[in-house]
Amino acid sequence: MEEVARKLLEEGIIKKVVSPGKGDLPEFPNGTKVVFHYRTSLCDGTLLDDSRTMGVRSKPMELILGKKFKLAVWERLVVTMRPGEIADFTCDTKHTSLYPLVAQSLRNISVGKDPLEGQRHCCGIAQIHSHHSLGHKDLDHLQANPQPLLFSLELLEVLPPGSFQLDVWAMSDEEKLSFVPQIHEQGNQLFKEGKTAEASEKYYNGIACLKNLQMKEQPGDGAWVKLDLMITPLLLNYCQCKLQLGQYYEVIEHCSSLLFKYEDNVKAFYKRGKAHAAVWNELEARADFAKVVQLDPSLGPCVAKELRAMEERIRTKEKEEKGRYKGLFSSTTAPATATTG
């Protein structure tokens, strides 16, 4: 252990073991999955992040060694640890300059957002030297003022290669492309079984997977368009789930983005029309349904059914509102009568 500590010190890392863990130091070949909790602080003790308490999806960090994780120092740290070990690592600035970007992604994940939300289509180094806000004051300050950081890690589990299924983020580009049809089919099966929320999660993961690949291509190029055409049916299925889950404004947003690129997509017009009708946007709904019939006259009966349902809901709403107003204006109170003693 003294030899390990000496090598780390030469690299600008000070290790302090808090709890030694159990057993021998494992082997860590490339492809090993490590699961650990982390706590990141400034050297003055100011807490930045704690995986145990982050957001609504707080869970341990998972890394696949050898996959070129953006914050390379974490790989260097965990391979010096035994399962169950807790240790503090003080790392020089040269190891921590990319932490703000990594932390932004991890915070996004912890609240259910896209991990790439808010990041530009450029390399991490370019982002570090830009004036782009990360959406968190502490991370913006850290990005503008790189400094050493203290990482407190607890190694929970070490899984050898081949003993687990890769998460999407850890897959190669080829693995992602072959995985998307599988996850698409899983989503379809869940939807047929009435598991709408679970199906939407599958479609979302497929979309995120393809968008990650799309970010590496130039918008409008052949490869980018091919990926976009793969995203479209997944996004339409995702919108169908959101319709059933009552998240109508999200449906309107996604369908509008599709129609901006593919202005003759009948399914996008139809789903957006239903979403508009659900939130009382009568004119917008009628315009979308009219476009559906124009593009595919065979859908006329379906559109007519949707319009009748919308009109009936509007009549019911107007009747209810008239009843409320009538009750409001017809209620009277007897005038007060002055009395004298």
C-alpha distance (Angstrom), angle and dihedral (degrees) to the residues before:
residue distance angle dihedral
M1 . . .
E2 3.78 . .
E3 3.81 89.1 .
V4 3.82 90.4 51.7
A5 3.80 91.5 49.2
R6 3.80 90.9 48.9
K7 3.81 93.0 51.8
L8 3.80 91.2 47.6
L9 3.80 90.7 50.1
E10 3.80 90.0 53.4
E11 3.80 87.9 54.4
G12 3.80 93.3 51.3
I13 3.79 97.3 -97.8
I14 3.81 126.5 121.3
K15 3.81 115.0 -160.7
K16 3.80 124.4 -160.4
V17 3.81 117.6 -177.1
V18 3.81 112.1 -140.1
S19 3.82 96.7 176.1
P20 3.84 120.5 6.6
G21 3.80 101.3 -141.1
K22 3.79 124.1 -146.8
G23 3.79 138.9 -68.6
D24 3.77 130.7 1.2
L25 3.77 125.9 -35.5
P26 3.85 105.3 -84.2
E27 3.77 126.1 -126.8
F28 3.81 112.0 -102.8
P29 3.83 109.1 -161.4
N30 3.80 118.9 171.3
G31 3.80 109.6 -78.7
T32 3.81 93.6 39.2
K33 3.80 113.9 137.4
V34 3.80 116.1 -138.2
V35 3.80 123.0 -168.4
F36 3.78 118.4 -161.9
H37 3.77 145.0 151.9
Y38 3.79 117.6 -123.9
R39 3.77 136.5 -163.5
T40 3.80 118.0 -167.9
S41 3.81 122.3 -160.1
L42 3.75 139.6 165.8
C43 3.78 113.7 -111.7
D44 3.83 89.7 -103.4
G45 3.82 88.7 62.0
T46 3.82 98.2 -100.8
L47 3.80 107.6 149.0
L48 3.80 117.5 -129.2
D49 3.80 104.9 169.9
D50 3.80 140.1 -3.8
S51 3.81 118.7 -172.7
R52 3.81 90.9 -152.6
T53 3.80 93.6 62.9
M54 3.83 105.4 26.0
G55 3.81 117.1 129.4
V56 3.79 125.4 -55.3
R57 3.81 94.7 -50.7
S58 3.79 99.6 53.0
K59 3.78 109.2 166.9
P60 3.81 138.7 136.9
M61 3.78 122.2 -72.8
E62 3.80 116.5 -103.6
L63 3.81 123.1 -156.8
I64 3.79 132.7 -179.7
L65 3.80 106.4 -148.2
G66 3.79 116.0 -126.7
K67 3.82 94.8 25.6
K68 3.82 92.5 109.5
F69 3.80 97.3 -113.0
K70 3.79 109.3 -159.7
L71 3.82 93.4 -118.2
A72 3.81 96.4 55.1
V73 3.80 94.3 177.9
W74 3.82 91.8 72.1
E75 3.80 89.1 64.0
R76 3.79 89.5 49.8
L77 3.80 91.2 51.9
V78 3.81 101.2 46.6
V79 3.82 94.2 51.3
T80 3.81 88.0 65.3
M81 3.82 92.4 57.2
R82 3.80 137.7 86.5
P83 3.83 122.7 -139.4
G84 3.80 108.3 -82.2
E85 3.79 93.3 19.6
I86 3.79 120.3 137.1
A87 3.79 117.6 -159.3
D88 3.80 141.0 164.6
F89 3.80 118.8 -134.4
T90 3.80 122.2 -167.9
C91 3.80 106.6 -160.0
D92 3.81 129.4 -164.7
T93 3.79 120.2 -118.1
K94 3.81 92.2 -101.3
H95 3.82 87.5 69.0
T96 3.82 97.9 43.4
S97 3.82 107.0 45.7
L98 3.82 92.7 103.0
Y99 3.80 95.3 46.7
P100 3.86 94.5 98.8
L101 3.83 91.1 60.0
V102 3.79 93.0 44.5
A103 3.80 91.4 47.4
Q104 3.81 91.2 50.2
S105 3.82 90.2 55.2
L106 3.80 93.0 45.7
R107 3.80 91.7 49.3
N108 3.81 89.9 49.9
I109 3.80 90.5 52.0
S110 3.80 91.9 48.2
V111 3.82 91.0 60.8
G112 3.79 96.0 40.0
K113 3.80 98.6 -100.4
D114 3.80 130.5 133.8
P115 3.84 105.6 -81.4
L116 3.82 89.5 -137.8
E117 3.81 94.7 51.5
G118 3.79 110.8 129.4
Q119 3.79 95.5 14.8
R120 3.78 121.8 117.3
H121 3.78 127.9 -128.2
C122 3.78 94.4 -99.2
C123 3.75 139.7 87.3
G124 3.79 122.6 -73.7
I125 3.80 94.2 -110.0
A126 3.80 91.0 55.1
Q127 3.79 89.7 50.6
I128 3.78 92.6 50.4
H129 3.80 91.0 56.6
S130 3.80 95.0 44.5
H131 3.79 126.7 89.3
H132 3.80 92.5 -123.9
S133 3.80 112.8 136.6
L134 3.78 117.1 -126.0
G135 3.80 91.9 -152.5
H136 3.83 94.8 -110.6
K137 3.81 121.7 87.8
D138 3.80 94.3 -146.9
L139 3.81 91.9 51.8
D140 3.81 92.2 45.2
H141 3.80 89.0 52.7
L142 3.79 91.8 47.6
Q143 3.80 91.2 48.0
A144 3.81 90.2 52.4
N145 3.81 92.6 43.3
P146 3.84 109.8 36.6
Q147 3.80 112.0 -160.8
P148 3.81 143.6 156.5
L149 3.80 116.2 -71.3
L150 3.79 136.0 -156.6
F151 3.82 115.5 -130.6
S152 3.81 116.4 -167.1
L153 3.81 107.6 -164.2
E154 3.80 133.6 -174.1
L155 3.80 112.9 -167.0
L156 3.80 107.4 -144.6
E157 3.79 105.2 171.4
V158 3.81 142.5 3.2
L159 3.83 115.7 -158.0
P160 3.83 119.6 -171.1
P161 3.81 120.1 -131.4
G162 3.80 114.1 -78.5
S163 3.80 95.2 23.2
F164 3.83 95.5 96.7
Q165 3.82 142.0 35.3
L166 3.77 114.4 -101.3
D167 3.80 117.9 -113.6
V168 3.81 114.2 -125.3
W169 3.81 93.9 -108.1
A170 3.82 90.7 56.1
M171 3.83 95.4 51.8
S172 3.78 125.4 103.3
D173 3.80 117.9 -116.5
E174 3.80 90.3 -100.0
E175 3.80 92.2 49.6
K176 3.81 90.8 50.3
L177 3.81 92.8 52.0
S178 3.79 92.1 50.5
F179 3.81 91.6 44.5
V180 3.83 96.9 54.8
P181 3.84 96.7 72.3
Q182 3.81 88.9 50.5
I183 3.79 94.1 51.7
H184 3.83 90.1 44.1
E185 3.80 90.5 55.9
Q186 3.81 91.5 45.6
G187 3.80 88.8 54.1
N188 3.80 91.5 49.6
Q189 3.79 91.4 51.4
L190 3.79 93.1 48.7
F191 3.82 90.3 49.2
K192 3.82 90.8 52.2
E193 3.81 88.5 51.8
G194 3.80 90.7 54.0
K195 3.82 93.6 -109.7
T196 3.78 93.4 132.8
A197 3.81 99.5 162.4
E198 3.81 91.9 48.8
A199 3.81 90.6 47.5
S200 3.81 91.7 51.3
E201 3.82 89.2 53.2
K202 3.81 90.5 54.2
Y203 3.80 92.4 49.2
Y204 3.81 90.3 46.5
N205 3.81 91.3 53.2
G206 3.79 90.8 49.5
I207 3.81 91.1 50.5
A208 3.81 92.0 47.7
C209 3.78 90.3 49.6
L210 3.81 93.1 53.2
K211 3.80 93.7 42.2
N212 3.79 88.8 54.1
L213 3.81 88.5 56.5
Q214 3.80 91.5 42.8
M215 3.80 91.5 57.0
K216 3.81 88.2 67.5
E217 3.81 92.3 58.7
Q218 3.78 132.1 73.7
P219 3.84 110.3 -104.2
G220 3.80 109.8 -104.7
D221 3.80 95.8 19.3
G222 3.80 119.4 125.2
A223 3.82 95.3 -102.5
W224 3.82 91.2 47.4
V225 3.82 92.1 50.4
K226 3.81 91.8 47.1
L227 3.80 90.6 54.0
D228 3.81 90.8 45.3
L229 3.80 90.4 54.8
M230 3.82 88.1 53.0
I231 3.81 90.4 50.2
T232 3.82 94.4 51.2
P233 3.85 99.9 71.3
L234 3.81 90.6 43.1
L235 3.80 90.5 51.3
L236 3.81 92.0 48.4
N237 3.81 90.3 51.1
Y238 3.79 89.2 47.6
C239 3.82 89.1 52.4
Q240 3.80 90.8 50.7
C241 3.80 88.9 55.6
K242 3.79 91.3 48.3
L243 3.81 90.1 50.6
Q244 3.78 90.1 56.4
L245 3.81 90.7 45.0
G246 3.81 91.0 53.1
Q247 3.80 96.3 -115.9
Y248 3.78 93.8 134.9
Y249 3.78 101.7 158.5
E250 3.79 90.7 56.1
V251 3.81 88.4 53.1
I252 3.81 90.7 51.4
E253 3.81 91.1 49.7
H254 3.81 95.9 49.2
C255 3.80 95.7 42.2
S256 3.80 90.6 48.9
S257 3.81 90.1 53.1
L258 3.80 89.5 51.4
L259 3.80 93.6 48.2
F260 3.80 90.4 50.0
K261 3.82 86.4 64.8
Y262 3.82 101.8 27.4
E263 3.79 107.5 32.5
D264 3.81 94.9 179.1
N265 3.81 97.7 54.1
V266 3.80 102.3 130.5
K267 3.80 95.3 -170.1
A268 3.81 91.7 54.1
F269 3.83 91.3 51.3
Y270 3.81 91.0 47.1
K271 3.82 95.7 49.3
R272 3.79 92.3 43.4
G273 3.81 89.9 49.5
K274 3.81 90.6 53.4
A275 3.81 90.7 48.3
H276 3.82 91.9 49.3
A277 3.81 90.1 49.7
A278 3.80 90.7 51.0
V279 3.83 92.6 55.6
W280 3.84 94.4 43.7
N281 3.82 96.5 -104.5
E282 3.81 91.5 143.0
L283 3.80 99.0 168.0
E284 3.80 93.2 47.3
A285 3.79 91.6 46.7
R286 3.81 92.6 50.7
A287 3.83 90.6 48.7
D288 3.80 92.3 51.5
F289 3.80 93.8 45.6
A290 3.82 90.3 48.6
K291 3.80 88.6 53.8
V292 3.82 90.3 50.4
V293 3.81 91.7 55.9
Q294 3.79 91.0 44.7
L295 3.81 92.0 53.9
D296 3.81 96.1 39.4
P297 3.83 116.0 15.9
S298 3.83 90.7 -174.4
L299 3.81 87.5 73.3
G300 3.81 91.3 62.3
P301 3.85 94.5 106.0
C302 3.83 91.6 50.0
V303 3.79 91.1 48.9
A304 3.82 91.6 47.5
K305 3.80 89.4 53.2
E306 3.80 91.5 50.9
L307 3.80 91.6 48.3
R308 3.80 92.4 50.1
A309 3.81 90.2 50.2
M310 3.80 91.0 49.3
E311 3.81 92.9 47.9
E312 3.79 91.2 49.2
R313 3.81 90.9 51.2
I314 3.80 90.2 49.1
R315 3.82 92.0 50.4
T316 3.79 91.0 48.7
K317 3.78 91.1 49.0
E318 3.82 92.8 48.7
K319 3.80 91.1 48.8
E320 3.80 91.1 51.0
E321 3.80 91.4 48.6
K322 3.81 92.4 49.2
G323 3.79 89.3 51.3
R324 3.79 91.4 52.0
Y325 3.80 93.3 47.6
K326 3.79 91.8 45.8
G327 3.78 90.7 53.1
L328 3.77 90.6 47.3
F329 3.82 97.3 53.0
S330 3.80 98.1 35.2
S331 3.78 94.8 55.7
T332 3.79 110.3 98.8
T333 3.73 134.1 176.2
A334 3.78 124.6 -143.7
P335 3.80 112.3 -105.7
A336 3.74 115.0 -106.0
T337 3.83 113.8 -102.3
A338 3.73 117.5 -138.3
T339 3.76 114.7 -131.4
T340 3.74 131.4 -167.0
G341 3.67 126.6 -150.0
